Every structure is written in C-alpha cells, then in structure tokens.
C-alpha cells in the first residue's frame, strides 16, 4: 500500500493549498491512504501565540474538514485524521482529551522544541552536546509514552548541527534502539531529503543516522511532509527514498498504529 501520514494545511502558516487540493493530488499520484497531521495547537501559558501551528480555536474546524473529505472521497482514497505533536509532558492530558473529543486517529511526534515552545531552542538548530542530550532524552521519553504512532524526522538535529560526531552517533543509537524496543516506526522524511539534494549537503535524513538504523532494523515509514499539494506528485523523490532505505537494509512498514475509539 502506498501511504503518507504527514500532510500539513494552511492553518500552520507555512503550508499552502486548500485541504481538498492535497487529497486530489494524492489520488492523482496513486496513494491508497493519506493522513493529515498538521502541527498541533497547544494551550500555551501566558498568552503565547505560535507562528508555526494552528491556533487552539482552529482545531475543531481542522478536524471537521478532514472528516468531511474522508467521507467525500471514501470510494477513491482512505483518509486519516492526525496531528504532529511535540513531546510536551505538561500538555499531554490536554492532548489526550482532544484525541477523544475529536476522534483523532493518530498523532506523530515531530519534536521541534523541547520542554515548551516559548522557552526552548528549535531542535533543527542545535549546536551543543547539552542540547543534543536534551533532544535524545525527550525522544526516549516520548517513545515510552506510547501515544505516538511514529517519530517524524528523528534526525532533525542534523539540520543545524555542523557534523555527525561521536555524540550524534551516541544519541542516534539510543533513539533507534528505543524505537526497536517499543516497536515504533521512524520516519524517512522526503521534505528534508529534498532540501538536502537542493542544498548539496545532508541535513536530515542524514546518511549516518540511517546507516546505523540499518544495523538495528527499526520499523520505517516514508513521510512526504507535504506542505504543498504538488509534494504528492514528486514520484522520483519517493522512489529515491525507497532506494536509499533499501541500501541501508531497511524495509518500509505496512501500517502504523491508530487509536481505537470504540
């Protein structure tokens, strides 16, 4: 089955295209199942407003839109309702409540910030061992939490880190081992792959991370990380990802975990 569970919407301020346009593009590209996983809102304290995620008041409309599209195109494609969330322990009770309230099918862990967005460094711009260690510990705890269907761009720390050194190897092995232990897939991110090709240097997915993954054989998914509908039509990039994963000895898993609301 050809699937992608990493699709954004204009509500996050850095994606473009109507919700339905993403669905039509996925159908045209031959996808069997897709999931919308836009950046989750959070009930930030102190009135903080994020510039990279939907506002809390937009969550209901987001869920309604995805469910309406699921019904409209049910004979052509399967559509799942998800969110991309950081591992913010203090907000997890709120998240679990919203999952139940809106019948959300799954959440993926895209850990862009540690602890809380207003007070932390972007995890794609880390420069110290202390920051790398914090990222690793967060992901290990997230994997133990059991709420996340997979870890999106687990090697996002290589977007800004200057080189894959011994510390990077250490935290990569720890994350991959825990993913294997918890049977949680790791995502090979196509948007990052495209950036790396265009920039002429690896960021994420980072070859060294995925070579290590090849030693442990974690479950693996390909995430389009679609911010525009045309991302679904980049078939050559999708095939390139499959070839690279095969070169590391990794296979793409058939399915991710969904919540049971019955």
N, C-alpha and C positions, 0 to 999 in steps of 0.2 A: 504494500500500500504506500502511495506517495502522500506524505502529510507534512504539515508545518503548523506548529502551535505557537509561533512567535510573530504576531501581527499587531501593529500599532494603529492608532487612529489620530485624527487631527486634534483630539482633546488633549494630547500630551504636548502640544505646541511645537513639536519638531517633526511631525509626520504630515503628509499631505495626501488628500484624496478622500472622497466620501466612503463610508463604510461599505456600501454596496459595490463600489468600484474594486475594492480588494477582493471581494467574493467573485465577481465576474472575471477578474484577472486570474484567480486561482483555478476557476473552472476551465478557462481557455488554456491554461498551462498543464492541465491534466491532473490536478491534485484531487485525491479522493476525500481527504479530510483536512480541515484547517481549524485553527483556534485563534481567536482574538485574545491577546494578552497585553493590553495596554498598561502603561505604568499606573500602578495603584495609587489612589489618593491615600493620605494618612491624616489622622486628626492631630496635626502638629500643634504643639503648645505655643502660646504667646502670639498667636495670630500669624505665624509664618506662612507665606504663600510660595509654593514651589513654582519654578518656571519650566519644569520638565515633566509635569504629570497633571492629569485631570484634577479638577477641584472636587472636594468631597461631595458637593451638591450635584455633580455630573454623573456620579456612579449609577444612579437609577436609570437615567437616560441611556447610558452606555449599555447596560445590561438589557434594557428593553430593545434597543436597536439590534444587538446581536441575536437575541432570541427571535425577533421578527424576521431577520434574514435567514435564520436557520429554518424557520417554517416555510418561507417563500421559496427557498431553493433546496428543500429536502429531497427532491427527486433527482437532483444533479450533484449535490455535494453534501458531506456531513460537516456541520459547523459546531464548534465547541466554544463555550464562554469561559474565559480565564482572565487572570491578572498577572502582571510581572511585578514582583514584590521584593523589597529588601528584607533582610533578616533584622527586624526591629523588635526585640522581645517585648518591650513595654506596650507595643501596639498589636501584638498577636491576638489578645482577646477580642479587640475590635474587629480584626480581620476575620476571625472565625465566625463572629456574629454576622458579618456581611456575606460570608460564603453561604451561611444557612438562609439568610434573609432573601438573597437574590438567586439562589440555586446555582451558584458558580461551580463550574465543572472541575476546575483545576487552578493551581497557582504555580508559577515558576519562580525560582529565586534568581533575580537579576540584582546582585548586591553592589549597587553603585555607591553607597555610602555606609559607613559603619556607625553604629550607635543611634544616630539621628541625623537627618539631612542638614538641618540648620547649623550644626556644630561639628561637622566632620569633613574630612578631605575626600574628594572624588576618588574612588578606587581605581580609576583609569589614569590617575596621575600621582602614583606613589613613588617615593624616592628614598625611603629609609627602611632598614630592617625592622624597625618597630612598627611601621605601617604595614609591611608585608605580614608580620606576625599577627597583627590585629585582624587583617583580612582572613588569614588562614583560620584563626580561632572562630571567627564569625561563621565561616562556611562549614566548619566541622560541627558547630552547634546547630546550624540550620539543617544539616543532614540528619542529625539526631532527632530533630523536632518532628520529622515525619509528615509535615504538611505539604512539602514541596514535591511536585511531580518530577521536576528535574532542575539542574543547576544551569542557568543560562551563562554563556561566556565565562566559564570558570577561571580562565586565564586572563581576565580583563586587566589584571595588574600589570601585564606586559605592554599595555597600550602606552604607558608613560615611563615605565622603568627602563633604564638605559641598556641593560644587558641581562641575559639569563645566567645568573651566577649561582653559587652553591646554595644561597638562601632560597632562591627561586626554585631550585631543584628540591630542596627540603620541603617547602610548603606545597609544591606540586604533588610530591609523593604522598604527603599526608592527606591532601584533598582527594586524590584518586583512590587511595586505599579505603578511605571512609565511604566514598561513593560505591565502591565494590561491596563493602561490608553491609551497607544499607540498601543495596540494590537500587540505587538512584542514578538515572542516566545523567551524563554530562553532555552539554550541547557544543557542537561544532558550528560556529556562528558565521553565516555567509556574509553578513554586512561587514564584519571585521575582516574576513578574507578578502573582500572586495577592496577595502581600504588599504590592506597590506599590499595587494597587487598594484594598486594605483600609486601608492607612496614608494614602492620599491623596497620596502623593509617590513619584516614581520612585526606585528603588534600582537593581536590575537585574531584567530587561533595561532598560537606560537608553536612552531615545529618541535621545539624541545619538550614542551609540555605534552604534546600528543605522542611523541616517541616514547616518553615514559608511560603514558596511558597504554600504549601497545604492550608493555610488559605485564600489565595488570588486567587488561581486557574488561574495562567497565562497560556497562550499557551506554550506548551513544545515540544521540539524535542529531539531525541536521536542523538548525534553526535559520530560517530565511531572515528573521528580524526585519520584517517588511515595514518600511516607513513610507513607501510609495507603492501604488498598485503594480507598477512596472517591475518591481523586485521579484514578483512571481514569474515573470517571463524570462528571467536570467537562467535559462536551462543549462548553458555551458558552465556557469559558476556552480550550479548544483551538481553537475556531473564531475567537475573538478574536485569538489569536496568528497564525493564518493570515492574517487580515485586515490586521493590523499589518505583518507581513512583506511582504505584497503592496504595502502603501502605501509601503514602502521600496524597492520594486522587486526584492525577493528571492524566490527560489523554494526550496521545500523539496527537498533531495536525496533520491533514491530509496533509497539504500543507504549503509551505512558499511563500512569495511574490517574483515574478520575474519582472524584468524590461520589459516594453513594448517598443520595438524599432520600432514599426510600426507608 
